Amino acid sequence: MIKVLHLFTTMDNGGVESFLYNYYINMNHTEIAFDFIVPGDKIGFLENDVKKMNSNVYHVSLFKKHPFQQIKQLSKIVREGNYDIIHCHGYKSFIGIFLGKMHKVPNRIIHSHMAFVKETIFEKTIRKIITYIIKIYATDFFACGLDAARWLYGNKFYNSGKVKIINNAIDLDKFKFNEKYRKKFREEINCTDEILIGNVARLSKQKNQLYSLKIIKKLLEEKVNAKLVLVGSGEDEKLLKKEAKKLGVDSNTLFLGIRSDVNKLLSGLDVFILPSLYEGLPVVLAEVQASGLNCLVSNTVTDEIKVTNNIKYLPLEEDCNNWVNYIKKLLKKEKYDRLANYKKMKNGKYDIKSQSEKLYNLYYKKCRRDKNE
């Protein structure tokens, strides 16, 4: 059996968590086992599910509070785990690469999930230094897309052919538009004729839900009968609820928290918005396209994720007029076939059925290579 250790993750509602869960659930758990390292004590909503799939989830101390204790705990897990592969997500998990080298884990993967991150000069300098050192100790380099690869590793390194693109694939069948799901969800939230504008993301500065509140306020001012549906949790939840009340849109803004039925919720929405300040390659946009939803996203989001004609890229202007006007245009369009995108995406780069097999084969070849050396 191939043993893979992933760090760091929250086992909650983030993009990395969705990526890992989507791939792992489609693999043979008698042939491969994923273990996960979670900083802090919080139990994520995916944790029990992965434990049922032959996985261990290790909670370690937070680095900011107890750096030496975290390193000691990590070292023990890596040393005693007998892992074939250590897979580190984001350059900030670089400690896993070092410990993997120290404890002779043969395959040490660094995986970039971000692009277009706004950084201070100091932050950028630190990232460059860490990445330079990582390139010495890592054996393999992954990225969710071209922009994420270039952002972390640099153009020269990417052009050398050393970076493998691992697509943020999903279960297309699960996200296919379903009229019954749509009806049930809208009944659940007592929505009849309202237009539902949705966002599924961590409630954080990066995801920029404050902008979504401005959009719903503007729509209401222009007499559009709409509600904003925010799915997710995060550090900005209290701030967003306070701002919704301040803007007078709290009765038209639904905070649904973390949901395990996002696939069903997407069928119930009319338009999806993602005004993120920066992104890597957001898994949710593959889900949205599979569901046939029209989607507006900020132009900071990579166009690599666009595989259908349902995504429109817009700048984050202060008054958000472009976003509001485009939503109104979408609402005036004739009814369209929401199953068309699902059919188009089958067997493509975001179809988990084929992509999970590719990742397993990649892991398998690395382990065979080690045994033959």
N, C-alpha and C positions, 0 to 999 in steps of 0.2 A: 504493500500500500504506500502511496505517495503522501507524505505529511507536509502540509504547508502552514506556516505561521504568518498571519496578517497583522500589521500594526500601522497606524493606530486607527481605531474606529470607535463609534459610540453605540453601534448596534441599534440606532434609532432611525431618524427620518432623513439622513443626509444622502448626498449623491454617491459617496463611496460605499455606504451601507447598501444602497439599492443595487449598485454594481455588483458587489460581492454576493449578495443574496440571490440575484437573478442568475448569476453564473453557477453558483454552488448547487442550487436546487435542481439544476438541470444536468448535474454530473452523477456518476455512479459512486455512491458513498461506501461501497465495499472496495473501491479501487483508489479513492482519494479522500483525504480528510482535511478540512480547513479548521484551524484553531485561530482564535481572535484575542487580541490584547486591547482592553478598554481602559483608558485613564479615568480614574474616579470610581465612585461606588454606584452611580446611577445604572439601573437595569433598563436597557433599551427594549422597545417593544418587539424587536426581532430576535432577542436573545434566546427565549425559550424555543423558538422555531429552529434555530441553528443547532441547539443542543440535541434536539430530536434527530438531527442529521449527522450524528457521530462527531460532533464538534465540542471542543472545550472553549470556554470563554473566561479569560483571566483578567481580573480587575487589578490595576496597579495604582500606586499613589500618583497624584498630580505632580508634574515636574515643577511647576511654579512654587508649590508649597514644600515638597520634599524631594528635591532633585536626586540626591544620593540614594534615598530609599527606593525611588523608582528604578534607577539604574541597577541597583542590587537585585530587585525583584525581577526585572527583565532578564538580567544575566542568568539567574537561576532557571527561569522558564526556558530560555534558549539552550542552556547547558544540558538540562535534563530531558528536553523534549525530543531529542533525536530527529530533528527536522531535516527534510531533504531540501526544502526551499524556505527562505524567509522573504516575504513580499511586503515591502514598505510603501505606504501610500502618502505621497507628498514629501518634500525634502525635509520637513520638520520631524519626520520619523527616522532621520538619518542614524540615530543611535542603534536601530535594529541592524543596519548594514555593518557597523563596527562590531557589535556583539556577535553577529553572524560570522564575521571573519575570525574573531577571537576564538569562538567555539567550533570552528571548522564546519560551518554549514556550507555545503558546496555551491549552492545557488542563492545569490543575494540580489533581489530585484528591487529597483527603485521605480516608482510609478507616478508620473505627473498627471494630476487631475485638474490643474488650474491654468488659466491664461488671462492676460490683460489685467493682472492684479495691480492695483494702485499701491505703490510703495514709496516710502521716503528714501532718500539717498542712503541712509544708514541701513534700512531694511534690505535694500537691493544689494548693498555691499556684503552684508551677512549672508544673504542667499547665494551670492556668487562664490563666496569662500567655501560655504558648506557644499555646494554643488561640485566645486573643483575637487574637494576631498572625497566626496561620494564616488566620483568617476574613477578614483583609484581603487576603492574597496568593493564596489558593486560589480557583479558579473553580468548583469543584464539591465536593460533600460526600456521601460514601457511608458506609454502616454495614451491618453484617451483620444487624442486627435493631433493634427499637425501643429495647431497653435500652441497647445499645451506642451508639445515636444520642444518646439522652438523657444518657448518662454523659459523653460527650466534648463534645458541642455545647451541652448544656443544653436544658431543656424549651421555653423561649421560642423558641430558634433552630429546634429540631425542629418545633415547632408552626407555624412560618412557612412550612413546606412546601419548604424548601431542601435537605433531606436525602433522598437516594434510598436505599432499602433494596435491597441486592444479596444475595440469598439464598445461603447456603453449600450449593449444590446438588451432587449426586453422580450417578454413573452407576448408576442403580438396577439395571439388568440385571447389572452386575458383582457387586453385593452380594446378589442374590437367593439365598435358602437353597438349598444343594445337598447332598444326602445323600452323594454321592461325596467331596466336599471334606471333609465332616465325618469320614467314616471314615478318609480318608487322613491328615488332621491328627492325629487321635487315635492312629493307629498310629505316626506319626512321633515322638510324645512318649511312647510306651508307656503310653497311657492306655486302660484297659478300662472299668471301672465307675465311675471317679472322676467327681465333679461338677466341671466346670471353670468357675471364676469368673474372668472376664477383665477386663483394663483395657488400653486402647490409648491411649497419651499420652506426652508427653515426661516423662522421669523428673526431676521438679522439685518444688520446694516448692509451687508453685501447684496442681499436679495431685494432690498429697497422697497419694501411694502409701503413705506410712507408715500411713495409716488403713486402707488395704487389707490391710496385714500384720496389723493388729489384728483385722480381720474374719476372716481365714483362721485365725488362732490361736484365736479364739473358736469358730468352726465346728468345728475339730478337737477342741477341749475338749468340745464337745457331741456328739461321735461322728459328725459328718458327714464322710463320705469325700470330701474335696474337695482341689483344688489351685488355687493362684492363678497365673494366666498374665499376666505383665507384658510388653507389647510396646512397644518404644521405647527410646530412649537419652536421656542427659541428665546434668546436673551432679550429680544425687543418686544415681547408680547405685551407687557404692561405699558410700555411707551406707545405702542400702536393703538391699544384700547383707549388710552388717554387722548391721543391725537384724534381718533375717530370721533370721540365725544366733543372735543374742541371744535372740530370742523362741522359738527352737526350731522354726521353720517353714521353714527353708532347704530341706529335702528335699521340701517341698510347695509351693515357690514356684519357678516357672520364669521366668527372665529370657531372653526370646527376642531382645532387641535390636531393631534396625530391620528390618522385614520388608516386602517388596514384594507379599506375598500376603495382606494383612490381610483382604480379602474372603473368602478361603478359610478363614482362621482363625476368623472370626466364625461360620461354619457349624458349627464344632467346639465352640464354647462353649455353656454352659447358662444362665449369667447374666452380665450385664455390669454393672460398677460404675464410677462416676465421682464420687469424693468430693472434687471440686475445691474449693479455697478461694474461687476466683472464676473466671469465664469470660466470654467474649463470647457467641458462639453456636457451640458446638463441632460441627465437621463430623462427627466420629465418631458423634455421636448420630443423625444422619441415616442414616449407614451401618448402625448397630446396628438401627434401626427397620426399615430395608429388609430386613435379614437375618432379621427376625422374632424377635429376641432380647428376652427380658425384661430390663429395665434399671433399676438403682437409681442415682439421682444426688443430689448434695447440693442443698439448697434455695437455694443461691447461684447455681445455673444457671438461666438464663431458661427460662420455660415456653413461649416462642415456638417452640422446637425440637420441642415435643411435637405430633405430628400423628397419633399412634396411641395406643392404650391400653396400650402396653407399657412406659411410663416411669412410675416412682414417685419422687416427691421426698421426701427425708428430711433432717432436721437433722443436723449433725455433732456428735453428743453424745460425750462423753469415753469412755463404756463401749461404744459401738457396738452395744448390745443390739438396738435397733430394726432396724438393718441385718441383723443375724444372724437375727432372728426373721422378718423379711420374706423373706429368702432361703429359709429353711426352709419358709415358706408357699408360695412359688413352686414349690419342688421337690415339694410334695405335690399340686400341681394336675395335672389330667389333661393328657395330651399335646394340644397345640394346633397349628393349621395355621400353620406359619412362613412360608408364602407369602402369607398374607392381607394383611399390611402392604405388601408389595411391590406388590400389585395396587392397594391403596388410594392409594399414593403416586405412581403413574404420572400424568404430565402435571400434577403439582402443583408447588409452589414449590421443592421440593428435587429435581426431576427436571432433570438437567443438559442434557438434549437441548433442552428449551424455554428454560431459563434462560440458556444460553450464547449462544443466538441473540439474546436480549433485551439482553445486555451488549454484544455486537458492534454491534447496531443503535444502542445508546446512544453508543458510541464513534464510530460512523459519522456520526450526526447532529451530534455536536459538531464533527467535522472538516469537515463540509459547511457548518456554520454559520460556521466561521472563514473558509472560502474565499469565502463570500458577503458577508462584512463588508468 
